[in-house]
Amino acid sequence: MQLTQKELIDTITQELGAGGTPISKTQVDAVLSRLAIVATRTLKAGGDVPLPGLGKLKASQRAARTGRNPATGAAIEIPAKATVKLATGKTLDEALNS
């Protein structure tokens, strides 16, 4: 099952409303958009981004390497680049492995 952005916003809105914290879909969307901006800025600066209940986003570097073009089999050089990894937290890890 995949969750679309709209479904995520709807679910968060419903769960907060059921918990006694009414919030609009527009507000949830704004928070998620701002989270993306703050996370990008923090990761570019070399910091980690905590996601309570999930884990921590961490920036890492992928080294340059030689790959293969699947269509032709020709060797190609893949440049180094920055990537993002999610280091899962204990709560998420236990939920997935129980």
C-alpha positions in Angstrom: 0.0 0.0 0.0 1.3 3.4 -0.9 0.2 6.7 0.7 -0.2 9.7 -1.5 0.5 13.2 -0.2 -3.3 14.0 -0.2 -4.0 10.8 1.8 -1.2 11.7 4.2 -2.7 15.2 4.8 -6.2 13.8 5.1 -5.1 11.1 7.6 -3.1 13.5 9.8 -6.0 16.0 9.8 -8.5 13.3 10.8 -6.2 11.8 13.5 -5.5 15.2 15.1 -9.2 16.1 15.0 -10.1 12.8 16.7 -7.5 13.5 19.3 -9.0 16.9 20.2 -6.7 19.0 18.1 -8.7 20.4 15.2 -6.5 21.5 12.4 -7.3 22.3 8.7 -5.9 20.4 5.7 -4.3 23.6 4.6 -2.4 23.9 7.9 -1.2 20.3 7.7 0.0 20.9 4.2 1.8 24.0 5.2 3.6 22.2 8.1 4.7 19.4 5.8 5.9 21.8 3.2 7.9 23.8 5.8 9.3 20.5 7.2 10.7 19.8 3.7 12.3 23.2 3.5 13.8 23.0 7.0 15.1 19.4 6.4 16.7 20.4 3.1 18.5 23.4 4.7 19.6 21.4 7.7 20.9 18.4 5.6 22.8 20.7 3.2 24.5 22.3 6.3 25.6 18.8 7.4 23.1 18.4 10.2 20.7 15.6 11.1 16.9 15.9 11.1 15.1 14.1 13.8 11.7 12.6 13.0 10.1 11.7 16.3 8.7 8.1 16.3 10.5 7.4 12.9 14.2 8.0 13.2 16.7 10.5 11.9 17.5 11.8 8.4 21.2 11.9 7.8 23.1 13.2 4.8 25.8 11.0 3.4 28.2 11.0 0.4 28.1 8.3 -2.3 31.5 7.8 -3.9 32.1 8.0 -7.6 31.9 4.6 -9.3 31.9 2.8 -12.6 28.5 1.4 -13.8 27.2 -0.3 -16.9 24.6 1.0 -19.4 22.0 -1.8 -19.2 21.0 -1.3 -22.9 24.5 -1.4 -24.4 26.7 -2.9 -21.6 29.1 0.0 -22.0 31.0 1.2 -18.9 29.9 4.6 -17.7 31.3 6.8 -14.9 28.7 7.6 -12.2 29.8 10.8 -10.3 29.9 11.2 -6.6 26.8 12.7 -5.0 25.1 13.5 -1.7 22.2 11.2 -0.6 19.9 11.0 2.4 19.5 8.0 4.6 16.9 7.3 7.3 18.4 5.8 10.4 15.3 4.2 11.9 14.5 4.7 15.5 13.8 2.0 18.1 10.0 2.5 18.0 9.7 2.1 14.2 12.2 -0.7 14.1 10.2 -2.6 16.8 6.9 -1.9 15.0 8.2 -3.3 11.7 9.8 -6.3 13.2 7.1 -7.5 15.7 
